[in-house]
Amino acid sequence: MRLRVEFTTEPFDLEEAPAHAVAAREVIQKAQLDAVDVGPFGNTAEGDAERVIAAVGALLRDSLEAGATRVSLQVNVLGEDMP
């Protein structure tokens, strides 16, 4: 099964990336996922279910430890006919 995760961390800082956002990005970039897209208002990545689920756990732990006060995420199952 393939999954897509979309996430944001808060509080936002438009001047520079806060430590919690950097921590979340580092987790996703190291997780060996596909189609990784990081940006200031949202981030996405895709991969097999085991890798995505492990990455989500690490993302929550690391970003909260780095000062996130809120982590919003959505996980979608990707079917064969889905982009």
N, C-alpha and C positions, 0 to 999 in steps of 0.2 A: 504494500500500500504506500502511495506517495501522499505527503501532506505539504500544505503551504502554511507558514506562520507569518502573521503580520503583527507588528508590535510598536508601541511607543512607550517611552518612559517620561516621567514628570518629576519635578517641575522643569518647565522649559526655560532655556536661556538662549536668546537669539544672538548674543554677542560671541559666545564660545560654547563648545560642547561640554556639558557638565560631566563630572566623573561617572555618574550612573549611566549616561548615554554611551560614553566611551567603553565602559565595562560590558554593556549589552552588545555593542558592535563587535568587540573583541571575541566574545563567546560565539557569536554567529559566524564570524569570519574564520574561526578555528574549528568549527564543527563539521567541516567538509560537506557543506550543503550546496545545492545548485541554485542558480538564479538569485544570488544574493544581491539585494538592492538596499543600500542604506542612504537615508536622507534626513533632513532636519525635522520633518514632521511625520515620518513613518518609515518603517523598514520591513522588508519581506525577504523570505528565503524559502526554498523548497528542498525536499529530500525524502529519503525513505523514512517510514514512520519511526523506527527506533532512533535514528539520528536526530530527527526533529524533536521528538519527546525528550531525549537527553539534553538537547540544546535549550529547550524551554525551561527545564529544571535549573540548569546552570545559569541561564539568563536571569531568571527570577532571583536566585540566590545572590549572584554577583551584583546585579543592579541595585537590589535593596540594600545590600551591605555597603554599596558605594553612595548611598544617600537618596535613592529614588523614593518618592512618597506615593507614587502610583505607577503601576505597570498595566497597560491595557494591551491585551493580545487576543487574537482570533486565530484559530486553527481550522483549516478546511481540508477535507479529503479531496484529492484530485483523481478524477476518473480518467479512463483512457480517452474519452471524447472531450475532456476539459482542457483549457489552455494551461 
